[in-house]
Amino acid sequence: MRQFEDEGFGRVIRHIQDAVDFEPEYYNPDYLDRRITARMRRQEVEAYDDYLEILQSDSREKEALMDSLTINVTNFFRNQEMWEALRPVLRDLTDEHRRVRVWSAPCADGREPYSVSMLARDDRRIDDGRLTIVGTDISDEALESARAGTYETTRTTDIGEELSLLDDPETYVDVEDDTFTVKPAVRDSIQFERHDLIQDGPRRNCDLVFCRNLLIYIDSEFKIPIFETLTDSMQDGSYLVIGMTETIPQELRDEFEPVNKRCRIYRYTP
């Protein structure tokens, strides 16, 4: 167990490791501290030990902290430039393979895997019937939201704008006022499963893997084990998409060929 300068913070982290289904060792301490202190403000406490007492006695706060610690912020077609660059990748994959396995990890509330399915259905040159799409996440609450497939426009989230990349969004979602519900044909095309990229093993024979905007929160020494899980899930010629501000670790760069470096799309060439 790593040591922390603030002993109270260290006690909270040890409790999380012992009592919550989450592995803090892999995450950047500054990230952990931001999420924990945000929950402390909600509980109106200033000392880590006072917050620890709440965690020990209140199961609802423990669940709220778990939800805060897992990265679940996403959008439909986040960074639209990347999705446009992904079109030829999906065209080539569905031209060359009878079955194309797509894995979104972590998938948060499901908008990323739904985006893959919608894009494939919306682009006549992509054979969506050949796609098998799986979204995984560590958060049971995120997976429940993903399976429901219902999203609302708020002051900070414009779902209609997020879907503007599509020719006819209402082919894929039902719209009622500010509520958007993914239609059953799209929703049923995605399989959602619980999976921890850090503690669970790899998948097999994935052709396209999304791991976007997780690595920026991970402590540098643990990025390699996560990449090993990803690469063990891929095969020669598979594609990997990471976040726009993320990079392939130096030790593994020889194993990846940039397809679109600006959009962080790479081909695995071990």
N, C-alpha and C positions, 0 to 999 in steps of 0.2 A: 504494500500500500504506500503510495507516495506521501510525502510529508508536505504540509501546508503551513505558511507563515502564520496564519490565524488559526489557533487551535480550535476555536468554536466552529469555524468553517470546516475544519477537518473532521470534527465530530458529526456534523451534518452529512458530509460526504460518506463517512463510514456507515452511517445509518442507511443512507440511500443504497449503498452497495449491499448491505445485509438484508434490508427489508423491502426494497422495491426492485421490480424486474427491469433493472437498468444497470449498465456497467459504466460508472463515471470515470474509471481509470483511463479510458480511451479519449476522453474529451478535453478540450482546452480548458484550463482552470478559469480563465477570464469569462469564457462562455458559460460555464457552470455557475459562476458567481453572479453574472447578470440575470440568469433565469431564477436563481434562488432568491436574490434580493428583490426581484420583482414580486415574487410570491410573498416575501416578508412584508413588503409595503401593503399588499392586499390584506394581510392579516394584522397590520398595524403593530408590528414588532420591529425592534431595531437590532436586537442581539441575536446572534446565531443560536445560542443555547435556548433562548425563549422560543425560537422557531422550531428547534429540535423537539421541545416538549409538545408543541402542537402536532408535529408529524407523528410522534409516538402515540398520541391519544385520539387523533382525528383521521379516520380512514379516507374521508372525502378530500381532505387537504393533501393526503399522500397521493391520491389519484390526480388531483389538480397539478401537483408538482410533476408527476410523471408525464402528464400531457404537455406541460410547459417545457420539459427537458427534451422530449422527442421533437424532432424538427418536422413541423406539419404545415408550413406556409408554402402555398403553391398557387398556380393559376392555370387556366386553360391556355395552352400555347404560349407559355412563358418564354420570353425572348423569341418573338416571331421570326426573326432572321434565321435562327437555328432551325426552326420547323420548315422553313422554305428550303434550307440547305439539306434537310433530311429527305425531302421528296425523292431525289434521284437514288438515294441509298435504299429506300423502301421499294422503289421500282425495280432496282437491280436485284434485291434480295428475293422479291416475289417472282421475278422472271427466272431466277436461277434455282430456286428451291421449291419443292412441293409443299414443304411445311417450314414456316419461319417462326422461330421462338423468340419472343420479345419479353424482356424482364425489366420492370421499373422498380428500383429499390434505392431509397425508400419512396413509396408511392404517396405518402401523406393521405389526403382525403380523396385521392383517386383521379384528380383532374389530369395528371400526366398520362396514365395509361388510357383514359378516355380520349385524350387528345390524339394518341396514336391511332386508335380505332376510327375516330371521326375523320382524321386526315386521310387514312387509307380508303375509307368509303367515299370520300369527297373527290379523290383524285382518280380519274378513270384509268390512269396508267399503272395504278397499284392494285394488285389482286388481293383485296382484303380477306377473301375466303381462305387464303393460305396462312394468315397470321394466327398464332396462338399467343395471347397476351396475358401475362401474369403480373400483378402488382403486389408487392410485399411491404410490410411495415412492422415496426416493433409495437406500435400503439394500437390497442384493441379499439379505442374510441375512433381513431382515424380510419381504421378498416371498416367500422360500422358505418361511418359517414360515406366512405367510398362505395360500399355495397348499396346504400340508399340512393346515391347519385343525385341528390337534391342540393341546389346551391342558390344563394340569394345575393342579389346586388345590394351593396351597402354604400355608405359614404366613401369608402376606400376601395371597393371592389365593384367594377362594372362588368358583369358577366357577359352582357351583350357585346361589349367592346372586345373582351377576351376571345369571343367566338368569331370575330369579324374576319379571320383568315379563311373561314369556310365560305363556299359559294352560297349555300342555303342552310344556315345553322338549324332552322326549325325542322329540317329533315331528321335531325339527331336529338333534339331536345324539345320538350313541351314547355311552353312559356305561359305563365299566369302571373300577371303584374310583374313583380320583381323576382319571382321564383322560377328557376330553370331546373327541370328534371330530365335527366338523361333517359331517352326512350328505351324500352325493354330490349330491342334488338341490339343496341349498342351495349347496354348494361350487361346483358347476358353473355356478351362476347369476351368479357374480362373475368379472370379468376383472381380473387383477392385472398391472400394467405398471410398468416403471421410469420415473420422471419426476422431474425436479428443478424445484420451483416457482420457484427463483431463476434458473436458467440456461436452462431449456427454455421453449418457447412455450406459449401457451394451448391448451386444448381448444376444442371448438366446440359451441354450442347446448345447454349443460347447463341442466337445469331445477332441479336441487337440488345445491348444492355444500357439502361439509363441509370446513372448514379450522379445526380445533379444537386449541387448545393448542400451536400453532407460533409464533404471533405474539408471545407473551410472551418468547420467546427471541431474537427478531430485533431488531437495532439499529434505533432509531426511524427513521433516515433511509432505511432500506431497506424499511420496511413498505409504502410507497406502490407501489413496483414489484411487490411480491407481490400487492397488491390489484388492480393493473392486470392482472396475469395472470389473476386470478380473474374480474374483471368482463369481460375480453375473452373469457372462456370461457362467459359467461352471455348471456342475452337479456332483453329487457324482460319483467318478471313472474317471472323466476327467483328462487329462494330461496337464501339464504346462511346457514349456521350456523357461528358461531365459538365459541371457548371461553367458559366462564361468567365468567372474569375478564378477558376481552379486550374491546376496543371498536373500533368503526369509526373510522378516522382522521378527524380534523376536516375535512380537505379533501374527503372523499368522503361525508360524512353526508347531504348533500342528495340523493344518489343512492340512498339506502336508506330504506325505510319499515319501522319496527319492526312485526313480526307478534306477537312475544312478546319484549319487551325484556329481561325477567328471564332468559329462557332463551337469549337472543342469537340469535333467529331473525329474519331480515330478508328483505324483498322488494326486489329490485333494480328501481328505477324511474328510469332515467337520463333 
